[in-house]
Amino acid sequence: MDIAIGERRFLFDGALPFASCHASSVVPLEDGSVLVACFAGQREGAGDTAIWMVRLSDGHAQPPRRLFAKDGAAHWNPVLHRDGRRIVLYYKVGDTVHDWITWTAESLDGGDTWSPSRPLVAGDPTPRGPVKNKVLVLANGDWLAPASVEDDRYWDAFVDLSCDGGRHWHRIDVPLQHQEPQTGSGAAPWTGADALWDFNPLRVFKWDGVIQPTLWESAPGQVHMLLRSTRGRIWRADSANAGRDWTAAYATALPNNNSGIDLCRLANGRLILACNPVSGNWSRRSPLSLTGSWDNGLSWSLLADVEDEEGEFSYPALVAGPGHMHLTYTWNRRNIVYRPIAAGPVPA
C-alpha cells in the first residue's frame, strides 16, 4: 500500500446541537487550514436542517457555526469551491430532492463571513450547479459543475458550464437510456435507511438512473465523470470537447451501492477514488475505501480501507492539496470525519 491515511478527526465534539449530519465538502485554504461544510438537523429532509461550517487548522477545529438556515426549510449537500481568495458555497434548499433548488453565497476571508445567499440561477425551479461534488476548473479556465436531477421515477446527470467564473451557467445533459429498475423485497437492505428523507420501498426501488457525478480532466478538453447509480455499479461518461458534449453514460466494473462517490486526479495523473466498494441498489455503506487508477480509470486497484467496521461511512469528499489530499465523510450520521491522505511516488 502506498497510501498513508492520517488520524481520524471528528469535526464535532461533545454534546451536539443536532441529531444527524451528512454530506460534507472540504476545501484547502491559502493559510494551510481547511474549511469543511455539511448539513445537520433532526434528520435528512427535516425543516430544522441548516448548513454548518468548521475550520480546521493544524488538526484543531474551531467552534462549529450554523451559518445558513431558513425556518421550516430543509437544507442539503453543501459544496465548497475556492477561486483564489474567494470561497464559493453552493447548497440545496427544498422539502425533498424532487423540488430542491440551489442557493449560493461567497466569502473573501476564508469562511469567517459570508455574503447574503441567493438562488444560483434566478427563476429556475431545477437544481443547478454542483449537487454533491466539487466544481472542476478546466485547463481553459471554464468551470464545470457536476450536477443531477431526480424526479419520482428517473435520475439523470448533467454538467453546468460557466465561462465567466460562476456568474452564468449553461446546462448540458448526459445521455442515459433508462430501464425498468429492479423491485425491492419490501424491506430496506440498508440498515441506516431511517436516516433518509424517504425510504418507502414501494417508491425508492422504482427510481432508476445516475446522479452525483465526480469529474476529472485527463488532458486539455478531455473530461470524464464517474456516477453513482441505482444499478449496482459505478457508471461513466466522457467528453472530448471540454464538457460541451458527452457520450451516453455506460457501466464500469466498479461496484456501487447507490451511495455517493468522489475522486481527485493527482499532478502525476493518478486517480484516487473514494467509495463504498459494494454492489446492490441501496446496499450497505461500509466499508469506505480508496482505490487507484494509473490508466485514466480503465482499471482500478484497492489501496486501503478507510473504515471497515459495521455502520454507515458514506458520501466522501476528496480534494487534492499541496503535499496531500483531504478526505471528509459521514460517520454514522452522527458526525463528520476529516483525514489527510498522502500518496506514494510514481512507480518505476
C-alpha positions as MATLAB code, in Angstrom:
seq = 'MDIAIGERRFLFDGALPFASCHASSVVPLEDGSVLVACFAGQREGAGDTAIWMVRLSDGHAQPPRRLFAKDGAAHWNPVLHRDGRRIVLYYKVGDTVHDWITWTAESLDGGDTWSPSRPLVAGDPTPRGPVKNKVLVLANGDWLAPASVEDDRYWDAFVDLSCDGGRHWHRIDVPLQHQEPQTGSGAAPWTGADALWDFNPLRVFKWDGVIQPTLWESAPGQVHMLLRSTRGRIWRADSANAGRDWTAAYATALPNNNSGIDLCRLANGRLILACNPVSGNWSRRSPLSLTGSWDNGLSWSLLADVEDEEGEFSYPALVAGPGHMHLTYTWNRRNIVYRPIAAGPVPA';
ca = [
       0.000    0.000    0.000;
       1.427    3.390   -0.977;
      -1.359    5.404    0.660;
      -0.925    6.824    4.162;
      -4.226    7.647    5.879;
      -3.995   10.255    8.621;
      -5.628   10.112   12.013;
      -9.414   10.345   12.218;
     -10.562   13.795   13.319;
     -14.197   14.351   14.267;
     -15.489   17.785   13.351;
     -17.960   17.995   16.210;
     -17.006   17.351   19.837;
     -19.059   16.969   22.981;
     -22.826   17.302   23.130;
     -24.058   18.015   19.613;
     -26.819   20.562   18.939;
     -28.330   18.295   16.272;
     -29.318   14.636   15.923;
     -27.896   13.952   12.464;
     -25.370   15.340    9.990;
     -24.397   14.368    6.458;
     -22.939   15.323    3.060;
     -19.679   17.124    3.768;
     -17.500   19.217    1.483;
     -13.892   20.246    2.098;
     -11.625   22.883    0.604;
      -7.993   23.725    1.491;
      -7.292   27.391    2.241;
      -4.273   29.522    1.443;
      -3.011   29.501    5.039;
      -2.853   25.688    5.211;
      -6.114   25.223    7.096;
      -9.168   23.505    5.642;
     -12.801   24.542    5.607;
     -15.468   21.846    5.935;
     -19.229   22.207    5.450;
     -22.123   19.789    5.970;
     -25.845   19.880    6.664;
     -27.248   18.944   10.051;
     -30.537   18.826   11.927;
     -33.050   16.321   13.244;
     -32.744   14.124   10.155;
     -32.296   14.384    6.399;
     -35.108   16.459    4.939;
     -36.248   17.910    8.288;
     -37.225   21.559    8.446;
     -34.571   22.369   11.049;
     -31.621   21.312    8.900;
     -29.035   24.006    8.178;
     -25.567   24.392    6.702;
     -22.822   24.089    9.311;
     -19.205   25.131    8.867;
     -15.999   24.132   10.672;
     -12.448   25.365   10.070;
      -9.559   23.023   10.891;
      -6.063   24.371   11.490;
      -3.137   22.120   12.481;
      -5.664   19.392   13.239;
      -7.613   21.562   15.691;
     -11.206   22.513   14.955;
     -12.619   25.959   15.605;
     -16.108   26.007   17.132;
     -18.681   24.897   14.548;
     -21.048   27.527   13.186;
     -24.630   27.237   11.934;
     -24.476   29.698    9.063;
     -27.303   29.168    6.616;
     -30.832   28.304    7.668;
     -34.399   29.163    6.720;
     -37.058   28.265    9.255;
     -39.028   25.236    8.156;
     -36.926   24.599    5.029;
     -34.725   21.554    4.583;
     -31.093   22.248    3.634;
     -28.877   19.778    1.802;
     -25.489   18.985    0.235;
     -23.159   21.966    0.616;
     -20.326   22.180   -1.914;
     -17.318   24.457   -1.365;
     -15.162   25.890   -4.145;
     -12.079   28.119   -3.804;
     -11.226   30.638   -6.507;
      -8.141   32.446   -5.214;
      -9.249   34.374   -2.111;
     -12.912   33.831   -2.943;
     -14.707   30.860   -1.384;
     -17.997   29.953   -3.050;
     -20.623   27.872   -1.261;
     -23.413   26.055   -3.092;
     -26.214   24.252   -1.267;
     -29.720   22.942   -1.839;
     -32.972   24.139   -0.225;
     -36.271   22.271   -0.588;
     -38.614   19.849    1.103;
     -37.353   16.900   -0.983;
     -34.718   16.169   -3.612;
     -37.514   16.332   -6.181;
     -38.105   20.039   -5.612;
     -34.894   21.459   -4.162;
     -33.086   24.391   -5.795;
     -29.528   25.646   -5.438;
     -28.516   28.670   -3.372;
     -25.083   30.255   -3.225;
     -23.012   32.642   -1.093;
     -19.406   33.862   -1.119;
     -16.671   34.595    1.406;
     -13.493   36.646    0.978;
     -11.994   35.895    4.396;
     -11.647   32.120    4.486;
     -15.232   31.470    5.547;
     -15.359   33.799    8.550;
     -18.050   35.992    6.982;
     -20.379   35.391    4.046;
     -22.399   37.422    1.582;
     -26.190   37.132    1.678;
     -27.262   33.906   -0.004;
     -29.253   33.901   -3.250;
     -30.565   31.382   -5.786;
     -27.771   30.296   -8.125;
     -29.925   30.652  -11.263;
     -32.755   33.061  -10.532;
     -36.175   31.821  -11.628;
     -35.046   28.275  -12.434;
     -37.015   25.702  -10.399;
     -34.486   22.923  -11.142;
     -31.337   22.173   -9.107;
     -28.488   23.888  -10.930;
     -24.755   23.830  -10.159;
     -22.924   21.162   -8.149;
     -25.173   18.628   -6.447;
     -22.610   16.915   -4.176;
     -19.067   17.016   -5.550;
     -16.616   19.800   -6.246;
     -16.503   22.117   -9.259;
     -13.805   21.267  -11.812;
     -11.769   24.141  -13.262;
     -10.689   23.148  -16.767;
      -7.377   23.873  -18.457;
      -9.088   26.631  -20.474;
     -10.382   28.294  -17.295;
     -14.022   27.231  -17.638;
     -15.858   25.837  -14.630;
     -17.768   22.546  -14.802;
     -20.224   21.803  -12.001;
     -21.212   18.106  -11.651;
     -24.983   18.103  -11.349;
     -28.035   15.861  -11.402;
     -31.795   15.918  -11.117;
     -34.194   13.404   -9.541;
     -37.928   13.097  -10.088;
     -40.198   10.438   -8.631;
     -39.070    7.875  -11.218;
     -35.869    8.803  -13.071;
     -32.426   10.121  -12.151;
     -30.298   11.990  -14.687;
     -26.894   13.665  -14.651;
     -25.749   16.850  -16.317;
     -22.970   19.396  -16.045;
     -23.392   23.116  -15.586;
     -20.805   25.047  -17.583;
     -19.649   28.537  -16.621;
     -17.263   30.537  -18.804;
     -17.230   33.585  -16.521;
     -16.141   32.333  -13.104;
     -19.522   31.149  -11.894;
     -21.677   34.164  -12.777;
     -23.680   32.448  -15.519;
     -24.343   28.762  -16.161;
     -25.309   26.607  -19.145;
     -26.797   23.143  -18.588;
     -25.502   20.207  -20.676;
     -27.243   16.852  -20.191;
     -25.529   13.458  -20.080;
     -27.441   10.908  -22.220;
     -28.751    7.807  -20.440;
     -31.073    5.032  -21.580;
     -33.460    4.447  -18.683;
     -34.637    0.972  -17.809;
     -37.214   -0.680  -15.627;
     -35.495   -0.903  -12.232;
     -35.405   -3.962  -10.028;
     -38.160   -4.137   -7.478;
     -37.320   -4.276   -3.816;
     -38.070   -7.109   -1.455;
     -40.369   -4.907    0.620;
     -37.704   -4.179    3.217;
     -34.786   -1.793    3.007;
     -31.466   -3.646    2.600;
     -29.507   -0.787    4.133;
     -29.865   -0.692    7.912;
     -29.340    3.081    8.043;
     -32.407    3.739    5.935;
     -34.260    5.540    8.731;
     -31.851    8.454    8.169;
     -33.191    9.130    4.663;
     -35.883   11.630    3.800;
     -37.847    8.846    2.117;
     -37.342    5.109    2.333;
     -40.653    3.626    1.369;
     -39.550    0.619   -0.724;
     -42.616    0.979   -2.943;
     -41.195    4.316   -4.070;
     -37.430    4.211   -3.822;
     -36.936    0.922   -5.657;
     -38.733    2.452   -8.635;
     -36.049    5.100   -9.058;
     -33.670    4.416  -11.931;
     -30.650    6.255  -13.201;
     -27.406    8.003  -12.328;
     -26.659   11.052  -10.171;
     -23.904   12.954   -8.355;
     -21.046   12.928  -10.898;
     -17.418   13.397   -9.945;
     -15.237   14.941  -12.671;
     -11.643   14.994  -13.882;
      -9.731   16.301  -16.909;
      -7.106   13.901  -18.267;
      -5.769   16.296  -20.945;
      -6.915   19.737  -22.068;
     -10.533   19.355  -23.158;
     -10.678   15.625  -22.334;
     -13.141   15.428  -19.445;
     -14.614   12.389  -17.714;
     -17.085   11.585  -14.973;
     -17.947    8.700  -12.695;
     -21.508    8.460  -11.407;
     -23.485    6.939   -8.575;
     -26.201    4.643   -9.905;
     -29.215    2.542   -8.949;
     -27.815   -0.355  -10.985;
     -25.173   -1.863   -8.700;
     -22.146   -0.384  -10.488;
     -20.463    2.977  -10.983;
     -21.240    4.439  -14.391;
     -19.084    6.701  -16.571;
     -19.365    9.279  -19.359;
     -16.707   11.146  -21.370;
     -16.368   14.415  -23.245;
     -13.794   15.283  -25.931;
     -14.690   18.987  -26.129;
     -14.380   20.398  -22.594;
     -17.792   19.275  -21.440;
     -19.851   20.652  -24.334;
     -20.989   17.171  -25.393;
     -20.997   13.831  -23.581;
     -21.105   10.196  -24.513;
     -24.044    8.208  -23.264;
     -23.374    7.010  -19.724;
     -22.086    3.448  -19.568;
     -21.378    0.923  -16.820;
     -17.912    0.287  -15.405;
     -16.721   -2.763  -13.481;
     -16.615   -0.780  -10.231;
     -19.311   -1.801   -7.726;
     -21.687    0.814   -6.329;
     -24.250    0.626   -3.550;
     -26.298    3.620   -4.717;
     -24.334    5.970   -2.481;
     -22.057    8.923   -3.134;
     -18.519    8.743   -4.507;
     -15.755   11.271   -5.161;
     -12.338   11.283   -6.811;
      -9.380   13.545   -7.436;
      -6.645   13.489  -10.068;
      -3.125   13.987   -8.755;
      -0.460   16.023  -10.536;
       1.182   12.802  -11.760;
      -2.042   11.728  -13.484;
      -3.067    9.144  -10.921;
      -6.745    8.927   -9.986;
      -7.803    8.298   -6.386;
     -11.430    7.282   -5.859;
     -13.241    7.207   -2.512;
     -16.304    4.952   -2.447;
     -18.128    2.089   -0.792;
     -16.985   -0.878   -2.952;
     -20.309   -2.666   -2.515;
     -22.777   -3.780   -5.189;
     -26.543   -3.523   -4.960;
     -29.251   -0.884   -5.004;
     -29.413    0.728   -1.548;
     -26.859   -1.724   -0.198;
     -24.715   -1.287    2.930;
     -22.447    1.760    3.307;
     -19.375    0.041    4.694;
     -16.501   -0.328    4.095;
     -15.360    3.083    2.859;
     -12.301    2.552    0.681;
      -9.754    4.230   -1.555;
      -8.991    2.785   -4.978;
      -6.450    3.991   -7.529;
      -6.001    4.053  -11.283;
      -2.913    4.770  -13.406;
      -4.667    4.394  -16.764;
      -7.299    7.134  -16.650;
      -9.895    4.969  -14.976;
      -9.769    1.921  -17.242;
      -8.598   -0.313  -14.390;
      -8.597    0.137  -10.632;
      -6.879   -1.439   -7.638;
      -7.839   -1.290   -3.976;
      -5.431    0.894   -1.995;
      -6.847    0.877    1.532;
      -9.995    0.696    3.610;
     -10.594    3.969    5.419;
     -13.365    2.439    7.580;
     -14.227   -1.247    7.681;
     -16.499   -1.614   10.702;
     -20.238   -2.178   10.527;
     -22.082    1.106   10.188;
     -22.501    3.961    7.754;
     -19.357    5.603    6.329;
     -20.565    7.431    3.277;
     -20.593   10.458    0.988;
     -16.828   11.017    0.789;
     -15.446   14.351   -0.379;
     -11.870   14.150   -1.676;
      -9.720   17.053   -2.873;
      -6.028   17.378   -3.677;
      -3.969   19.962   -1.834;
      -0.286   20.839   -1.524;
       1.509   17.763   -0.190;
      -1.527   15.567    0.413;
      -5.229   15.034   -0.183;
      -8.079   15.985    2.114;
     -10.878   13.495    2.810;
     -14.124   14.037    4.691;
     -17.072   11.667    5.069;
     -20.212   10.941    7.052;
     -19.661    8.853   10.191;
     -22.864    7.000   11.158;
     -24.887   10.186   10.531;
     -23.691   11.406   13.932;
     -20.501   13.199   12.909;
     -18.226   14.193   10.026;
     -14.666   12.847    9.875;
     -11.673   14.652    8.359;
      -8.494   12.756    7.400;
      -5.405   13.814    5.455;
      -4.276   11.299    2.824;
      -0.728   11.031    1.458;
       0.001    9.167   -1.787;
       3.293    7.497   -2.669;
       5.546    8.358   -5.625;
       5.112    7.330   -9.228;
       6.070    3.648   -9.607;
       9.220    2.804  -11.573;
];
